[in-house]
Amino acid sequence: MIIELGHFAAISALVLLTFQMLSALYAASCQSLVYLAFSRRCLKTGALLLLLSYSALCYGFMSDEFSLLVVATYSSATLPWMYKLAALCSSHSGGILLWLLCLYAVMCRITMNRTHCSLELVAYMQAVSGFFTLTLLGYLLFYLNPFARTLPVYPDVGRDLTPVLQHGAVLLHVPLIYSAYAVLSVPYFYVAAQLLHGRVDWRGLVWLKPWLYGGWMMLTLALAMATSFANDLSGWGLWWNWDPVENMVLLVWLLESALLHAVCYSSQHRGFLSFVVMLSIIIFLLCLTLSFLIHSNIVTSIHYFSPDGASTFPFLVVLATNGILSIGLSVTRKHIFSMSDPWVSYSSAHIMLHGIVIFIMMAFVLVLGLLYPIWVGVMRETILWIGPPYYNQMFTFFMVPMAGLMVWHVLIEKMGKYELFPAVYGVLILLVFVATGFLWPSPLGWGYVFCSILFASGLAFVLAIGCHVYETGWRYLIDHGAMISAHLGVWFLIIGAYCSTSLIQSGEVVLPIGASVDVGGVSLTAERSYFKRGDNYVSEVLDIQVESPSGVNRHMHPEIRTYDVTKETKSVVIAEQIGLYNLRLILSRHHHAGRSVLWFWVPYAFLVRLGGWLLLVGICWASVVAWYKRFYLIKERACE
């Protein structure tokens, strides 16, 4: 009965969406507060109904209701409760329902306080969001019905969640992805409402900044969870390996970074408005497309989210409908925002325009890497995908200019007074280039040049910040701390990712019980093996003693899990920090000796974690500042 109530609640929400959209359009055309209030009530009631529907589906997963097709396909009776929630979010229908619920929450938050926008703009935003939600919910109920039954015959156990997805990071990764998609839809709703309204107010972008920071923070956390999930499964860089599914999320992250920088400078340079409109529409359509491609099995991926695939033609109708609306608005009404020449003077803001272009070019590299395997698969009917060599070589050409621009837009602010800064920057690069030549652990090559320029850029950035603090005081760090922290985080991420992937050492050794072997300067000794029971798996564990050159002994316990329902096996990575290196061990079965151990010496992996934390601190800092400024902006407008 609870499942039927959830189904009825979803259908009722679909009906209310029609009234919400039509009443919002009428309120915008007639400037009627009555119809706008009715549209808002429909929105809030629909949010409660969809929350009831999602709760009913969650109850079906938690109570092992295998008469539901989605529960029988993605869950099992042996799964722990937290992985049942992961199965709910990882299913195609459950993921889209979660996305819709997040969309409702976002729109309810927007309509709570409309002092920042006019009546027409709020009404148009409710109409645009209602139209998109209506098409997506209709696609969900008619073609991916999460409440479809398997009666009269249904299984007793269920197909089980894919063992690869039975990881703690998935519990955060998937909800963060759909929450970020919902938050990143707000710029599109705002831009589309402005185009329907007949003008683009560049001053109103101040209100948009907190949403962009929030979406960027969620997407960054989701990528962090993805890398943690990938590296814990099969070692550093092997499972991640530029997988197409995660590349799609990285593509959205790059374009979101470009959009955020464009919005931050649009309040002063109106020439950036074209980038804001274009990127808002592209990001929205990408979020819609990627949510389908993850589950469609069109893209060859190590992820296995959807065993049954997805309905292609109905989804293309949804994508085409929203795409024609958004692109048609931007083309037919592009005359309403004036374009100023952003290349007139070479200032700090215009340097950031170069950074926006580099972000877009990096995204284009990812698009080529994603589309080429699909094209080959369609034309030749073969499975092909592009691996790390392509991405590592292509991204190197963009990382050095990006690191240079992060420094140059700070240096150029002082060039009027300190004209020697460019010369000092060049000398600093030369000194670091010569100094690192004596310390570089591998033969000199392009990697040496790459890291030397990055090191010099980081030092120049710190010196420039020090000059600003010396002149203006510590207030500069408070006002620009978010930018400093985020840029330093990106710098550490680039350095750490490059060093840890280019200088990595790896190998495989056969390790019977009682045997010892030296790998990378440490001694591994297999002392014993044993079995242990998990919630829904049995693990074979190998107890390995690790003796470092300093004489410190540690014990590491790599394991192989065999799951009860699917009988699939999965190796669990064990990592240990030894000095500046990170030792990772993976237990695998050898066809002759019974078992072998894959080992990885990963240098400077802590720089990646340090960069990630600095980037997240910078994003959170910027979000707090943006909400603070927005609060006082709304308060000032309310007092006018």
MOCORLIN-V299510 format. One line per field, one symbol per residue. ss: DSSP state (@ for helix, = for strand, . for the rest). phi: phi as a letter, one per 40 degrees, with the letter a starting at -180 (. if undefined). A space follows every 50 residues. Layout:
ss=???
phi=???
This chain:
ss=.@@@@@@@@@@@@@@@@@@@@@@@@@@@@@..@@@@@@@@@@@@@@@@@@ @@@@@@@@@@@@.....=@@@@@@......@@@@@@@@@@.@@@@@@@@@ @@@@@@@@@@@@......@@@@@@@@@@@@@@@@@@@@@@@@@.....=. ............@@@..@@@@@@@@@@@@@@@@@@@@@@@@@@@@@@... .@@@@@@@@@@@@@@@@@@@@@@@@@@@@@@@@@.........@@@@@@@ @@@@@@@@@@@@@@@@...@@@@@@@@@@@@@@@@@@@@@@@@@@@.... ...........@@@@@@@@@@@@@@@@@@@@@.@@@...........@@@ @@@@@@@@@@@@@@@@@@@@@@@@@@@@@@.......@@@@@@@@@@@@@ @@@@@@@@@@@@@@......@@@@@@@@@@@@@@@@@@@......@@@@@ @@@@@@@@@@@@@@@@@@@@@@..@@@@@@@@@@@@@@@@@@@@@@@@@@ @@..======.....====..============...===========... ..===========.....====.=====..========.......===== ===.@@@@@@@@@@@@@@@@@@@@@@@@@@@@@@@@@@@.
phi=.ccccccccccccccccccccccccccccbfbcccccccccccccccccc cccccccccccccfcccccccccbbacccccccccccccccccccccccc ccccccccccccabccbcccccccccccccccccccccccccbbdcbccb ccbaccbhcgcdddccacccccccccccccccccccdcdcccccccchab ccccccccddcccccccccccccccccccccccagcgcccffcdcccccc ccccccccccccccbccbbcccccccccccccccccdcccccccbcgccc accbcbccgbcccdccccccccccccccccccbcccbcbbccbcbcbccc ccccccccdccccccccccccccccccccbfbcaacccdccccccccbcc cccccccccccccbccbbccddccccccccccccccccbccbdcaccccd cccccccccccccccccccccbgccccccbcccccccccccccccccccc ccbcbaabbcbccgcbacbfgbbbbccababbbbcaabbbbbcbcbbcdc gcbbbbbcabbbccccgcbacbcbbacbgcbbcbbbcacccbcgaabcbb cbcfccccccccccccccccdccccccccccccccccccc
